[in-house]
Amino acid sequence: MSGHQELMIPEERFQLHQGQEFLKPYRFGNKIADHTFCSVCGIMPFYRPRSHPTGFFSVNARCLNLALSEKIDYVEFDGQNWEESIAAGKHVLTE
């Protein structure tokens, strides 16, 4: 429902260029995932996912200008049934 189109990227490839002052952290449930929300519009531009709490960021592709991208393949992931989706290998890392 949040509209997050995930691109899992290694932490060393992540760089936030601007807007840090508008970002607010949020943790819920088991408090492993570290969600980040914009305090102005409410979108979640990136977060540290529960599946990879260190070393990776999940970036919301809808917050990026992907005009120069050759191709992005998305995989369906059922976040409501998170454990089953992870066990089925539905969580992929972006090259």
N, C-alpha and C positions, 0 to 999 in steps of 0.2 A: 503494500500500500504506500510505502514511502517513495516509490519510484527510483530507488537506488539501483543503477546499472553498474555493477561492480567490476572494477579492474583491479586485480590484486597485483601490487607491485612491490618489489624489494624496497626496504626502507631507504637504502642509499640512493635510489632513483627518485625518491619523493622530494619535491621542493615547493614550498609555499611561497609565492612571490609577493602577495599582499593580502590584507584583510584580517590578519591575526587578531586585531583588536575587537573584531566582531564575533569571534568564535568562542563557544562555551562548551565545556565537557559535560558528558552525561553518562552515567553507568546505571544499569538496572539488572534485575534478576540475579545471576551469580556474580555479577560485577567484574567479569573477566574482560569483556569487550569494552573498549574505550571509545565511545561515540563522540563526535564533534558536530555541533549544530551552529548555524549562523543565527545570531541574536536578532538580526534585522528581518530575514525572510523565513527562517525556520528550516531551511534545507540542510541535509547532512552531506557536506561535500566530501568528507573522508572519515575513516575511523580505523582503529586497530581491532581486527575481528577476533572473535572468540577462538576460531579455528587456528589462528596464527597470532597470538598475543604479543610476540616479539619478532622483529625482523621484517615485517610487512605492514603495508597500509592498504586498505580497501578504498579506492578512489571512485567517486561517483562520476561515471562517464558523462552524465548529463550536465556536469559543471565544467566540462572542458570544451575547448574548441578543437574538434577532431577533424577539421577540414583537410589537414595534411596527412591524416592516417590512411594507409593503404586499405586495410581491412581489419575489422574487429569481429570475432566470432563470440557470440554469447551462448551460455549454457543455462538452461532452465534450472533454477534452484528453489526448492520449497522451503522457505524460511520458517513457515509455521511448523513444519516437521523437520527441524534442523538436524537432529541426531541421525535420522534415517537418510537425509540427503547427504550428509558427510560420509556415512557408512557406504552409500552407493557410489561414492567418488564423484559427486556432482560439483565439488568445489575445486576450481582450477586456478592456477597462477598465471598471470599475464607475463608473456615473454618480454 
